[in-house]
Amino acid sequence: MPRRDRRTFIKQAGATLAATAVTSMASSASVPTRPKKNVLFFAVDDLRTSLGCFGDRYAITPNIDALARQGTLFTRAYCQQAVCSPSRQSLLTGLRPDSIKVWDLKTHFRHTSPGVVSLPEHFKNNEYFTQSIGKIFHGEPPMADPPSWSVPETFEYTPKRDDYILEKNHTERTAQKADVDEFVDDTDDAYPDGKVAAAAVDALSKLSKEKSPFFLAVGMRKPHLPFTAPKRYWGMFEGRPVPPIQRKDPPEGAPELALHDSTELRGYIGIPAKGVIPDEEVQRLRRGYYAAMTYTDAQIGRVLRALEKDGLHRNTDIVLWADHGFHLGEHGLWCKTTNYESDTHVPLIFVDADRRGQTARCEAVVELLDIFPTLCDMCRLPKPEGLEGKSLIPWLENAAYPSASTALSQFPRPWFYREQPEYMGYSVRTKSYRYVEWRRFETGTIEFRELYDMRLEQGFERSNLASDPTQRDLIESLSLQLPKGKSHRS
């Protein structure tokens, strides 16, 4: 090309590029900024994976099942410590119990880990209106967390006496003097979770008129003991045979400190202080748990319908999780406070407003710790440094996304310790195995080991294989995935 023609070509090309750039800028300026998504954050207390969406045919949970069909159900999600406050504080800070030094019901992360920013606090710092209704942190007044919320928490704590309606239970007496269940012919709002649902519905009505994005946390207390709810929920299970306990015996070869004597249950009227619980009482307890669960499911449904009423669901991400599972007689155990599957395995559902209706069941092993970074990514917020969970966005986009992840849980012994535990049990759950090390709290010395092949009896620990010499290499590889030494002392 001659030099003069080359100059002409360059001049024309430059003019074209400049015009294109101006057009592009004008086009970008005309596109409205995408509004921030809201978050509806459901927490449920003591909810094990005995749900219809998990395949339990005895369960009646139509609202949670419907929610699972709108998004991604994580079928292998695990809590970090199977008791209320440590689990919740771990999830809400995105840090493991050892990292925030919270292993009991009385310690608050604000005292042990000053400077840590909670999940709702992070959203508040990013121009969200944050509100808590029901049990989100542990609930008792010293365990509330004002920095997390734009307005004071409501219904964050329910005294035991307020779980009941009947006068014989509704006294100043403690749970040790009250019935283990109560099903009275009354309205849903007569019991605490109904009040929480009503308050959440009212909050959504007000939030629908506001311009600011919101983070609304709704905490349901049931099916936590005592099993209390309106009578019609109990009636749904009358005449239906209660499924038998699938595995009544403790795992073969399990160390004694891995188990417990079900103290939480045994304080209630009609429950023996020691020994075997009569079959008739077992049947009633199991039916009561499911009835209380159905009651809570109905309250979740009320809130979800309110979300849809004004079209808020179109721009609201939803997450539903349980703080831990619950034993219903499996392994001879009741309630929680172990490192076993029935206690650590929890429901976890995400509904991404951008993918609403894209149903998926994801079998990747995940943790409640993963909720914090995932919600940040879903809502396009920066993530705080140091979070110990992973974002689940790859699995929300593709439930079959390759995964070799594991879940870590832990629990101290004795549970009701004074200054510090004597032992800390650390557990790693893979797709096929559960491995546990029981270490001296002071020294980190390993005193007991447990290894279970979870493929042999899906959902339950069967026989401790830790002493089998053929499992030595597997034990070494699993041990490497646990915290090293006195991690709680660092």
RODO-2510 file (C-alpha; in nm, 4 decimals, decimal comma):
residues 490
     n   res          X          Y          Z
     1     m     0,0000     0,0000     0,0000
     2     p     0,1445     0,3447    -0,0912
     3     r     0,2439     0,5672     0,2009
     4     r    -0,0286     0,8290     0,1276
     5     d    -0,3003     0,5627     0,1095
     6     r    -0,1711     0,4079     0,4323
     7     r    -0,2046     0,7443     0,6126
     8     t    -0,5588     0,7837     0,4787
     9     f    -0,6501     0,4315     0,5919
    10     i    -0,5147     0,4894     0,9435
    11     k    -0,6989     0,8206     0,9717
    12     q    -1,0290     0,6650     0,8615
    13     a    -0,9813     0,3635     1,0924
    14     g    -0,9127     0,5918     1,3864
    15     a    -1,2254     0,7897     1,3177
    16     t    -1,4276     0,4699     1,2997
    17     l    -1,2878     0,3413     1,6315
    18     a    -1,3547     0,6735     1,8002
    19     a    -1,7145     0,6727     1,6775
    20     t    -1,7583     0,3157     1,7947
    21     a    -1,6215     0,4051     2,1385
    22     v    -1,8610     0,7003     2,1716
    23     t    -2,1533     0,4814     2,0665
    24     s    -2,0483     0,2139     2,3152
    25     m    -2,0205     0,4664     2,5965
    26     a    -2,3609     0,6080     2,5166
    27     s    -2,5075     0,2598     2,5079
    28     s    -2,3528     0,1702     2,8463
    29     a    -2,4788     0,4928     2,9980
    30     s    -2,8322     0,4090     2,8890
    31     v    -2,8308     0,0691     3,0653
    32     p    -2,9655     0,1059     3,4224
    33     t    -2,7486    -0,0185     3,7086
    34     r    -2,8601    -0,3629     3,8191
    35     p    -3,0221    -0,3433     4,1636
    36     k    -2,8641    -0,5301     4,4495
    37     k    -3,0299    -0,8584     4,5347
    38     n    -3,2023    -0,9143     4,8685
    39     v    -3,1342    -1,2092     5,0989
    40     l    -3,3881    -1,4184     5,2916
    41     f    -3,1903    -1,6198     5,5439
    42     f    -3,3743    -1,9094     5,7135
    43     a    -3,2212    -2,0775     6,0206
    44     v    -3,3888    -2,3858     6,1700
    45     d    -3,2974    -2,5351     6,5079
    46     d    -3,2256    -2,9102     6,5465
    47     l    -3,3489    -2,9942     6,1950
    48     r    -3,2046    -3,3245     6,0785
    49     t    -3,2149    -3,4436     5,7184
    50     s    -3,5412    -3,6349     5,7776
    51     l    -3,7246    -3,4223     5,5221
    52     g    -3,9364    -3,5091     5,2249
    53     c    -3,6815    -3,3538     4,9903
    54     f    -3,4232    -3,5925     5,1362
    55     g    -3,6489    -3,8883     5,0597
    56     d    -3,8065    -3,9438     5,4026
    57     r    -4,1596    -4,0648     5,3252
    58     y    -4,2765    -4,0151     5,6821
    59     a    -4,1936    -3,6447     5,6798
    60     i    -4,4554    -3,3834     5,5914
    61     t    -4,2567    -3,0792     5,4797
    62     p    -4,4257    -2,9467     5,1634
    63     n    -4,2871    -2,5942     5,1894
    64     i    -3,9226    -2,6881     5,2379
    65     d    -3,9636    -2,9496     4,9639
    66     a    -4,1020    -2,6847     4,7280
    67     l    -3,8126    -2,4522     4,8136
    68     a    -3,5660    -2,7292     4,7275
    69     r    -3,7345    -2,7653     4,3873
    70     q    -3,6704    -2,3975     4,3146
    71     g    -3,2956    -2,4132     4,3657
    72     t    -3,0070    -2,6358     4,4729
    73     l    -3,0387    -2,8926     4,7507
    74     f    -2,7007    -2,9864     4,8957
    75     t    -2,7493    -3,3439     5,0116
    76     r    -2,4139    -3,3668     5,1923
    77     a    -2,3813    -3,0514     5,3986
    78     y    -2,2243    -3,0583     5,7470
    79     c    -2,2091    -2,8289     6,0473
    80     q    -1,8833    -2,7468     6,2253
    81     q    -1,9983    -2,8324     6,5772
    82     a    -2,3235    -3,0109     6,6573
    83     v    -2,4709    -2,7749     6,9149
    84     c    -2,6459    -2,4402     6,8726
    85     s    -2,4160    -2,1518     6,9604
    86     p    -2,0770    -2,2749     6,8306
    87     s    -2,2364    -2,3884     6,5054
    88     r    -2,4187    -2,0609     6,4517
    89     q    -2,1241    -1,8411     6,5445
    90     s    -1,8986    -2,0410     6,3139
    91     l    -2,1386    -2,0026     6,0215
    92     l    -2,2072    -1,6353     6,0920
    93     t    -1,8386    -1,5454     6,1078
    94     g    -1,7213    -1,7812     5,8331
    95     l    -1,4599    -1,9161     6,0759
    96     r    -1,4163    -2,2519     6,2481
    97     p    -1,4903    -2,2946     6,6196
    98     d    -1,1166    -2,3172     6,6915
    99     s    -1,0502    -1,9930     6,5036
   100     i    -1,3018    -1,7930     6,7075
   101     k    -1,2435    -2,0046     7,0210
   102     v    -1,6145    -2,0730     7,0702
   103     w    -1,7009    -2,4290     7,1796
   104     d    -1,9746    -2,3735     7,4405
   105     l    -2,3061    -2,1901     7,4852
   106     k    -2,1726    -1,8949     7,6846
   107     t    -1,8768    -1,7605     7,4858
   108     h    -1,9311    -1,4816     7,2316
   109     f    -1,6935    -1,4324     6,9390
   110     r    -1,6890    -1,0559     7,0024
   111     h    -1,4951    -1,1305     7,3225
   112     t    -1,2607    -1,4006     7,1923
   113     s    -1,2081    -1,2641     6,8395
   114     p    -1,2504    -0,8856     6,8405
   115     g    -1,2384    -0,7370     6,4939
   116     v    -1,4154    -1,0267     6,3240
   117     v    -1,7035    -0,9108     6,1044
   118     s    -2,0188    -1,1245     6,0969
   119     l    -2,2084    -1,2167     5,7808
   120     p    -2,5044    -0,9814     5,8381
   121     e    -2,2681    -0,7103     5,9610
   122     h    -2,0743    -0,7398     5,6337
   123     f    -2,3961    -0,6907     5,4389
   124     k    -2,4885    -0,3955     5,6605
   125     n    -2,1479    -0,2420     5,5894
   126     n    -2,2278    -0,2766     5,2191
   127     e    -2,5471    -0,0678     5,2359
   128     y    -2,7917    -0,3453     5,3182
   129     f    -3,0704    -0,3127     5,5738
   130     t    -3,0228    -0,6112     5,8046
   131     q    -3,2913    -0,7470     6,0354
   132     s    -3,3135    -1,0511     6,2627
   133     i    -3,6406    -1,2156     6,3655
   134     g    -3,6218    -1,5324     6,5763
   135     k    -3,3197    -1,7373     6,6779
   136     i    -3,0166    -1,6538     6,4620
   137     f    -2,7335    -1,6250     6,7124
   138     h    -2,7804    -1,8429     7,0203
   139     g    -3,0626    -1,6281     7,1477
   140     e    -3,0076    -1,5675     7,5188
   141     p    -2,9618    -1,1950     7,5920
   142     p    -2,5817    -1,2089     7,6430
   143     m    -2,5523    -1,3872     7,3065
   144     a    -2,7328    -1,1260     7,0983
   145     d    -2,5195    -0,9325     6,8486
   146     p    -2,6337    -0,5721     6,7958
   147     p    -2,3472    -0,4825     6,5537
   148     s    -2,4899    -0,7282     6,3011
   149     w    -2,8268    -0,5610     6,2618
   150     s    -2,9723    -0,2305     6,1448
   151     v    -3,2527    -0,2569     6,4017
   152     p    -3,2745    -0,4455     6,7338
   153     e    -3,3268    -0,8216     6,7148
   154     t    -3,6766    -0,9510     6,7904
   155     f    -3,7853    -1,2915     6,9246
   156     e    -3,4158    -1,3762     6,9499
   157     y    -3,4710    -1,5544     7,2807
   158     t    -3,7581    -1,7740     7,3957
   159     p    -3,7571    -1,8724     7,7640
   160     k    -3,8379    -2,2394     7,8081
   161     r    -4,1681    -2,1617     7,9785
   162     d    -4,2855    -1,9712     7,6683
   163     d    -4,2552    -2,2874     7,4598
   164     y    -4,5746    -2,4033     7,6314
   165     i    -4,9396    -2,2975     7,6541
   166     l    -5,0802    -2,5319     7,9183
   167     e    -5,0701    -2,3941     8,2707
   168     k    -4,9078    -2,7096     8,4109
   169     n    -4,6073    -2,6385     8,1873
   170     h    -4,6338    -2,2616     8,1603
   171     t    -4,4744    -2,1827     8,4948
   172     e    -4,1432    -2,0568     8,6223
   173     r    -4,0260    -2,4143     8,6555
   174     t    -3,7381    -2,5341     8,4411
   175     a    -3,7530    -2,7939     8,1635
   176     q    -3,6686    -3,0617     8,4203
   177     k    -4,0235    -3,0196     8,5549
   178     a    -4,2141    -2,9891     8,2228
   179     d    -4,3589    -3,2218     7,9600
   180     v    -4,1435    -3,3308     7,6689
   181     d    -4,4241    -3,2426     7,4258
   182     e    -4,7428    -3,0388     7,4088
   183     f    -4,9973    -3,0257     7,1255
   184     v    -5,2826    -2,7891     7,2027
   185     d    -5,5817    -2,7012     6,9833
   186     d    -5,4856    -2,3416     6,9108
   187     t    -5,3632    -2,1134     6,6324
   188     d    -5,0147    -2,1259     6,4836
   189     d    -4,9326    -1,7907     6,6402
   190     a    -4,9964    -1,9261     6,9900
   191     y    -4,6503    -2,0840     6,9796
   192     p    -4,3186    -1,9001     6,9238
   193     d    -4,2481    -1,9988     6,5633
   194     g    -4,5903    -1,8718     6,4586
   195     k    -4,5092    -1,5364     6,6165
   196     v    -4,1761    -1,5316     6,4326
   197     a    -4,3477    -1,6055     6,1003
   198     a    -4,6078    -1,3333     6,1587
   199     a    -4,3347    -1,0800     6,2371
   200     a    -4,1383    -1,1829     5,9271
   201     v    -4,4475    -1,1432     5,7071
   202     d    -4,4993    -0,7950     5,8501
   203     a    -4,1326    -0,7096     5,7957
   204     l    -4,1469    -0,8178     5,4301
   205     s    -4,4540    -0,6003     5,3751
   206     k    -4,2611    -0,2989     5,5015
   207     l    -3,9384    -0,3892     5,3206
   208     s    -4,1227    -0,4167     4,9884
   209     k    -4,1832    -0,0407     5,0066
   210     e    -3,8180     0,0460     5,0735
   211     k    -3,5488     0,1124     4,8141
   212     s    -3,2551    -0,0314     5,0100
   213     p    -3,1679    -0,3994     4,9604
   214     f    -3,2362    -0,6122     5,2655
   215     f    -3,0863    -0,9083     5,4498
   216     l    -3,3728    -1,0603     5,6495
   217     a    -3,2809    -1,3428     5,8871
   218     v    -3,5687    -1,5597     6,0109
   219     g    -3,4897    -1,8155     6,2811
   220     m    -3,7282    -2,1018     6,3609
   221     r    -3,6924    -2,2724     6,6990
   222     k    -3,8709    -2,6014     6,6336
   223     p    -3,8230    -2,8935     6,6151
   224     h    -3,5981    -2,8207     6,9159
   225     l    -3,7198    -2,9727     7,2431
   226     p    -3,9790    -2,9559     7,3845
   227     f    -4,1850    -3,0799     7,0907
   228     t    -4,4693    -2,8262     7,1035
   229     a    -4,7106    -2,7139     6,8315
   230     p    -5,0822    -2,6763     6,7545
   231     k    -5,2705    -3,0053     6,7806
   232     r    -5,3514    -3,0361     6,4107
   233     y    -4,9847    -3,1006     6,3317
   234     w    -4,9807    -3,3955     6,5718
   235     g    -5,3031    -3,5130     6,4107
   236     m    -5,1327    -3,5377     6,0718
   237     f    -4,9289    -3,8291     6,2082
   238     e    -5,1925    -4,0138     6,4080
   239     g    -5,2650    -4,3565     6,2654
   240     r    -4,9413    -4,3582     6,0668
   241     p    -4,6844    -4,6176     6,1806
   242     v    -4,3708    -4,4482     6,3074
   243     p    -4,0605    -4,5691     6,1189
   244     p    -3,8405    -4,7897     6,3388
   245     i    -3,4985    -4,6754     6,4527
   246     q    -3,2621    -4,7987     6,1836
   247     r    -2,9628    -4,8573     6,4077
   248     k    -3,0206    -4,8703     6,7826
   249     d    -2,6746    -4,9813     6,8937
   250     p    -2,3651    -4,7631     6,9310
   251     p    -2,0946    -4,8112     6,6672
   252     e    -1,8916    -5,1230     6,7339
   253     g    -1,5590    -5,0351     6,8926
   254     a    -1,6423    -4,6676     6,9499
   255     p    -1,4637    -4,5046     7,2458
   256     e    -1,6922    -4,4220     7,5348
   257     l    -1,6278    -4,0475     7,5214
   258     a    -1,7654    -4,0356     7,1640
   259     l    -2,1105    -4,1146     7,3062
   260     h    -2,3258    -3,9546     7,5767
   261     d    -2,6220    -4,0287     7,8054
   262     s    -2,8798    -3,8054     7,6288
   263     t    -2,8922    -3,5620     7,9206
   264     e    -3,0841    -3,2975     7,7259
   265     l    -3,3840    -3,5287     7,6833
   266     r    -3,3760    -3,7055     8,0192
   267     g    -3,4670    -3,3966     8,2210
   268     y    -3,8245    -3,3893     8,0921
   269     i    -4,1221    -3,5472     8,2689
   270     g    -4,1821    -3,9091     8,1752
   271     i    -3,8298    -3,9733     8,0477
   272     p    -3,6167    -4,2078     8,2612
   273     a    -3,3149    -4,0420     8,4168
   274     k    -3,1048    -4,3429     8,3149
   275     g    -3,1371    -4,6593     8,1137
   276     v    -3,3564    -4,7644     7,8235
   277     i    -3,6463    -4,5436     7,7153
   278     p    -3,9667    -4,7544     7,6807
   279     d    -4,0781    -4,8312     7,3250
   280     e    -4,4086    -4,6509     7,3704
   281     e    -4,2258    -4,3328     7,4717
   282     v    -3,9828    -4,3733     7,1808
   283     q    -4,2776    -4,3860     6,9401
   284     r    -4,4272    -4,0712     7,0919
   285     l    -4,0967    -3,8843     7,0839
   286     r    -4,0313    -3,9646     6,7215
   287     r    -4,3865    -3,8684     6,6207
   288     g    -4,3581    -3,5476     6,8248
   289     y    -4,0355    -3,4496     6,6511
   290     y    -4,1911    -3,4907     6,3077
   291     a    -4,5073    -3,3048     6,4104
   292     a    -4,3019    -3,0107     6,5415
   293     m    -4,1019    -3,0164     6,2189
   294     t    -4,4207    -2,9962     6,0107
   295     y    -4,5348    -2,6994     6,2193
   296     t    -4,2120    -2,5150     6,1471
   297     d    -4,2352    -2,6072     5,7790
   298     a    -4,5776    -2,4398     5,7713
   299     q    -4,4315    -2,1193     5,9191
   300     i    -4,1567    -2,1162     5,6577
   301     g    -4,4298    -2,1485     5,3960
   302     r    -4,6065    -1,8404     5,5349
   303     v    -4,2904    -1,6331     5,4952
   304     l    -4,2215    -1,7630     5,1441
   305     r    -4,5743    -1,6761     5,0319
   306     a    -4,5313    -1,3249     5,1719
   307     l    -4,2068    -1,2914     4,9754
   308     e    -4,3918    -1,3732     4,6541
   309     k    -4,6935    -1,1556     4,7300
   310     d    -4,5241    -0,8323     4,6228
   311     g    -4,2874    -0,9928     4,3752
   312     l    -3,9858    -0,9708     4,6055
   313     h    -3,8877    -1,3289     4,5171
   314     r    -3,7756    -1,2138     4,1713
   315     n    -3,4768    -1,0349     4,3216
   316     t    -3,4214    -1,2238     4,6482
   317     d    -3,1695    -1,4980     4,7121
   318     i    -3,2847    -1,7550     4,9670
   319     v    -3,0818    -1,9865     5,1858
   320     l    -3,2206    -2,2373     5,4358
   321     w    -2,9965    -2,4212     5,6797
   322     a    -3,0069    -2,6039     6,0118
   323     d    -2,7523    -2,5430     6,2862
   324     h    -2,7070    -2,9202     6,3348
   325     g    -2,8915    -3,2497     6,3122
   326     f    -3,0590    -3,4566     6,5818
   327     h    -3,0495    -3,8161     6,7049
   328     l    -3,3878    -3,9871     6,7442
   329     g    -3,2608    -4,3007     6,9127
   330     e    -2,9961    -4,3939     6,6570
   331     h    -2,6902    -4,5428     6,8268
   332     g    -2,8922    -4,5295     7,1502
   333     l    -2,8571    -4,1487     7,1436
   334     w    -3,1057    -3,8628     7,1635
   335     c    -3,0535    -3,4985     7,0658
   336     k    -2,7112    -3,3737     6,9500
   337     t    -2,3518    -3,3144     7,0796
   338     t    -2,1584    -3,5833     6,8885
   339     n    -1,9382    -3,6009     6,5815
   340     y    -2,1654    -3,8577     6,4168
   341     e    -2,3704    -3,8345     6,0986
   342     s    -2,7149    -3,7854     6,2537
   343     d    -2,5848    -3,4777     6,4381
   344     t    -2,3485    -3,3187     6,1849
   345     h    -2,5400    -3,3817     5,8604
   346     v    -2,7747    -3,0888     5,7948
   347     p    -3,0192    -2,9586     5,5329
   348     l    -2,8854    -2,6801     5,3101
   349     i    -3,0807    -2,5176     5,0266
   350     f    -2,9872    -2,2218     4,8068
   351     v    -3,2257    -2,0458     4,5706
   352     d    -3,0428    -1,7964     4,3494
   353     a    -3,2799    -1,5324     4,2123
   354     d    -3,0761    -1,5349     3,8904
   355     r    -3,1333    -1,9106     3,8502
   356     r    -3,4711    -1,9517     4,0162
   357     g    -3,6429    -2,2709     3,9055
   358     q    -3,3205    -2,4435     3,8003
   359     t    -3,3645    -2,7445     4,0269
   360     a    -3,0577    -2,9476     4,1226
   361     r    -2,9442    -3,2002     4,3819
   362     c    -2,5768    -3,1598     4,4589
   363     e    -2,3867    -3,4457     4,6234
   364     a    -2,0638    -3,2562     4,6853
   365     v    -1,9477    -3,2577     5,0480
   366     v    -1,9898    -2,9008     5,1747
   367     e    -1,9926    -2,7130     5,5050
   368     l    -2,2077    -2,4472     5,6686
   369     l    -1,8909    -2,2349     5,6604
   370     d    -1,9462    -2,2101     5,2854
   371     i    -2,2621    -1,9998     5,3256
   372     f    -2,0776    -1,6727     5,4004
   373     p    -1,8573    -1,6611     5,0869
   374     t    -2,1376    -1,8017     4,8695
   375     l    -2,3849    -1,5279     4,9638
   376     c    -2,1174    -1,2650     4,9018
   377     d    -2,0654    -1,3980     4,5497
   378     m    -2,4380    -1,4383     4,4843
   379     c    -2,4960    -1,0753     4,5814
   380     r    -2,1794    -0,9520     4,4095
   381     l    -2,0182    -0,8236     4,7288
   382     p    -1,6477    -0,8358     4,8126
   383     k    -1,5538    -1,1150     5,0518
   384     p    -1,3747    -1,0369     5,3792
   385     e    -1,0234    -1,1744     5,4014
   386     g    -0,9645    -1,4909     5,5991
   387     l    -1,2958    -1,6714     5,5491
   388     e    -1,2426    -2,0440     5,5992
   389     g    -1,5256    -2,1691     5,3793
   390     k    -1,5418    -2,1874     5,0008
   391     s    -1,7881    -2,0301     4,7611
   392     l    -2,0429    -2,2781     4,6285
   393     i    -2,1063    -2,0810     4,3087
   394     p    -1,9437    -2,3505     4,0894
   395     w    -2,1944    -2,6045     4,2271
   396     l    -2,4872    -2,3651     4,1945
   397     e    -2,3969    -2,3274     3,8289
   398     n    -2,3350    -2,6993     3,7803
   399     a    -2,4361    -2,9463     4,0523
   400     a    -2,2076    -3,2073     3,8945
   401     y    -1,9026    -2,9801     3,9186
   402     p    -1,6045    -3,2019     4,0161
   403     s    -1,5389    -3,2025     4,3883
   404     a    -1,2927    -3,3686     4,6214
   405     s    -1,3876    -3,1514     4,9169
   406     t    -1,4316    -3,2666     5,2764
   407     a    -1,6174    -3,1381     5,5826
   408     l    -1,4615    -3,0863     5,9257
   409     s    -1,6584    -3,1030     6,2500
   410     q    -1,5518    -3,1105     6,6129
   411     f    -1,6876    -3,1571     6,9629
   412     p    -1,5426    -3,1192     7,3136
   413     r    -1,5610    -3,3676     7,6004
   414     p    -1,6900    -3,3388     7,8561
   415     w    -1,9624    -3,1259     7,7000
   416     f    -2,0502    -2,9255     8,0092
   417     y    -1,6933    -2,8316     8,0952
   418     r    -1,5994    -2,5405     8,3212
   419     e    -1,2776    -2,3694     8,2163
   420     q    -1,1758    -2,5891     7,9255
   421     p    -1,2488    -2,9364     7,7842
   422     e    -1,0380    -3,2414     7,8599
   423     y    -1,0618    -3,3661     7,5024
   424     m    -1,1462    -3,2271     7,1615
   425     g    -1,2741    -3,4654     6,8960
   426     y    -1,1978    -3,3660     6,5365
   427     s    -1,3862    -3,5326     6,2521
   428     v    -1,3340    -3,5269     5,8750
   429     r    -1,6159    -3,6448     5,6481
   430     t    -1,5381    -3,7452     5,2906
   431     k    -1,7789    -3,8883     5,0380
   432     s    -1,7063    -4,2396     5,1670
   433     y    -1,5565    -4,2155     5,5164
   434     r    -1,5785    -4,0512     5,8551
   435     y    -1,2558    -4,0294     6,0544
   436     v    -1,2315    -3,8916     6,4115
   437     e    -0,9365    -3,8127     6,6351
   438     w    -0,9900    -3,7532     7,0064
   439     r    -0,7045    -3,5353     7,1355
   440     r    -0,6046    -3,4097     7,4766
   441     f    -0,7041    -3,0462     7,4785
   442     e    -0,3894    -2,9292     7,6571
   443     t    -0,1300    -3,1229     7,4613
   444     g    -0,2913    -3,2217     7,1310
   445     t    -0,1963    -3,5850     7,1953
   446     i    -0,4195    -3,8303     7,0077
   447     e    -0,5844    -4,0656     7,2586
   448     f    -0,8520    -4,2378     7,0460
   449     r    -0,9294    -4,2796     6,6779
   450     e    -1,2471    -4,3722     6,4905
   451     l    -1,2813    -4,4721     6,1251
   452     y    -1,6123    -4,5594     5,9613
   453     d    -1,6840    -4,6704     5,6095
   454     m    -2,0062    -4,4779     5,5477
   455     r    -2,0812    -4,6780     5,2333
   456     l    -2,1538    -4,9914     5,4379
   457     e    -2,4650    -4,8538     5,6054
   458     q    -2,5529    -4,5249     5,4446
   459     g    -2,6130    -4,2541     5,7018
   460     f    -2,4861    -4,4376     6,0096
   461     e    -2,1524    -4,5272     6,1633
   462     r    -2,1381    -4,9049     6,1901
   463     s    -1,8010    -5,0431     6,3024
   464     n    -1,4855    -4,8603     6,4079
   465     l    -1,2093    -4,9709     6,1681
   466     a    -0,9333    -4,7612     6,3249
   467     s    -0,7530    -5,0652     6,4683
   468     d    -0,7544    -5,2511     6,1344
   469     p    -0,3917    -5,2540     6,0081
   470     t    -0,5114    -5,2596     5,6462
   471     q    -0,6583    -4,9113     5,6984
   472     r    -0,3312    -4,7516     5,8099
   473     d    -0,2634    -4,5615     5,4871
   474     l    -0,6200    -4,4340     5,4699
   475     i    -0,6042    -4,3171     5,8316
   476     e    -0,2797    -4,1312     5,7668
   477     s    -0,4238    -3,9526     5,4638
   478     l    -0,7413    -3,8548     5,6489
   479     s    -0,5454    -3,7423     5,9546
   480     l    -0,3544    -3,4953     5,7370
   481     q    -0,6820    -3,3134     5,6657
   482     l    -0,7473    -3,2391     6,0336
   483     p    -0,6076    -2,9414     6,2280
   484     k    -0,2586    -3,0059     6,3530
   485     g    -0,1467    -3,0104     6,7147
   486     k    -0,3014    -2,7639     6,9570
   487     s    -0,4784    -2,5593     6,6906
   488     h    -0,7157    -2,4214     6,9528
   489     r    -0,4233    -2,2705     7,1401
   490     s    -0,2843    -2,0679     6,8500
***
